[in-house]
Amino acid sequence: MRAEFMLATMLVCAVRLLPAQSTAIPVELQELQPGARIRFAAPSVLVERRAAMVLGRAQDTVTVGGDFPATRVPIAALTSLEVSRGRSRARGAVRGLRWGVPFGTLLGLALASTASGCSNCESTGAAAVSAFGWGALGGVVYGAGVGALFPVERWNRYDLPARAGR
């Protein structure tokens, strides 16, 4: 008797939860709330991929705006979607390193090639290595510092479910 009651309870719960799962909004579309910054493509509405701010949200449409007039975009028309996670100074610093290290290394090589023996140095090689090292270190410091001043925006890309109309 107890097992039959538990089985009946589980069936009732399953029947009640099944419709709730089928009408739930997909996780990636829950991010489309007013104030969120997104990048999206909807070729049937806008010709090119755009970055915009979500201004409003209905069950089947999202209103976006930015450097173009506010536009209503049907969710079914979205072919790609990315949601901003804010700006990262650390990623900006890494991007700065990609520029600073090569330029600092070239500067260090240029300084190393002009290094001549000094009265306090044991050899010209030590002066050249020192000049190269200081040039590369300067590139690291300046590249990371300048890069951190210009943060990079982070985006999370969401895979949208395949739709029949694409």
N, C-alpha and C positions, 0 to 999 in steps of 0.2 A: 504494500500500500504506500509506504513512504517513497519508494523508488518511482512509482507511478506519479505521485504528486510532484516530485522533483522534475521528472521528465515533462510533465504538463507545464510547470512553471518555466522551464527552459524554453519550451516551444512558444509560449506566450511572449516571453522576453525577446526571442529571436524575431517573431513576427512584428513586434512593436519597433524594434531597432532597425530592421531592414529598410523600411521606407525612409527613415531619418538619414541613413547613410547614403542613399541614392540621391537625395535632394540636397546634401551638404555641398557647400561651396568648396571647390578644390583649394588646397592649401596655398598655392601660388597666387590665386585670385583674392584670397583674404587680405593680402598685402595692399591691395588697391583701395586704400582708404584716403579720404581727403587730407592733403598735406604731404602725401608721399611723392617723392621724385622718382619718375620712371623713365626708361627708354623702351620704346615699343615700335613695332612695325605692324601696320594694318593697311595693306596695299589697296583695299577697296575703299578706304576712307581718305588716307593721306598717301601721297606718292612715295615719300621717302621715310626712312627711319627717323624718329624724333625723340628728343628728350623733353619731358614736360612735367608739370606738377598736376597731381590729381586734384581736381576742384570739387568733384561730386561723384557719387556712386549710386546706381540703381541696380536692380537684380540682374539685368541683362546689358546694361551700358555703363560706361565710365566717361565722365566729362573731364577733359584735360585742357590745359592751357599753358602758355609759356611765351615764346617769341612769335606766336601765332594766335589768332583769335580762339576763344574757347570753342572746343569741338566735342561733340558727343560721338564716342566710338563704341560700337557694339562689341561686347566681349567675344562673340563668335568670330569677329573680323580680325582679332589679334593673331598674328603669326609668330611673333617673338615678343618676349617680355623680360625686362631686367629691372630690378628695384634697387635704388641707391641705399647704401649702408653708411653714407656720410663720407667725409674727406679724411684721408690718412696722411699725417705728416711723416710717419715712418716710411710709407711707400714713396712719398715725395723725396725723402732722403736717399732711398735706394736708387730712384731715378736720377738724382743728382750725382750719385757715385758713378753711374754709368757714363756720365760726361766728365766728371772731375778726375777720376783715376787715369783715363787715357791722356787728358791734357796735362795733368801733373806729371805723368810718366814721361811724356814728350819734353816737358820743361826740364825735368831731371836729367834726361839724356842730353839735352842741349847744354845744360850747366856742366854735366860731367865731361862733355867733349872739350869744354874750354878750361877745365881744371888743369892747373899746372902745379908743379912741385912747389911747396911752400917751405919756409925755413923750419917750421915746427912739425911738419908732416914727415913721416918716414918714407912715403912713396907717393907718386902721383896717383896710383891706383886707389889708395885710401881716400884721397880727396875726391876722386871721381865717384866712388861708391857713396861717399857722404853726400855729395851734390845730388846724385840720383835719388837717394833715399829721402832727402828733404823735399825734393820736387814732387815725388810720389806721395809723400805724407801730406804735403800742402794740397795736392789734388784731392785727396780723400777728405780732408777737413773742409775745404771750400766747397767741394761738390755736395757733401752731405748737408752742410749748413745752408747753402743756397737752395738745395732741393727741398729741405724741410720748410722753407719759406713759402713754397708753392705745393700745397698738399694735392694728392691724387684722389679722385673720387673712386670709391669701391662700389662695384655692382655685383649683385647676385642674379644669375641668369636662371630662369625657370623654364622647364620643358612643358610646353602646353600640350594638352591631349590632342591627338589627330582629329581633325574635323572633316566631314564629308565634302564641304564646299571649297576646299583649298585647291 
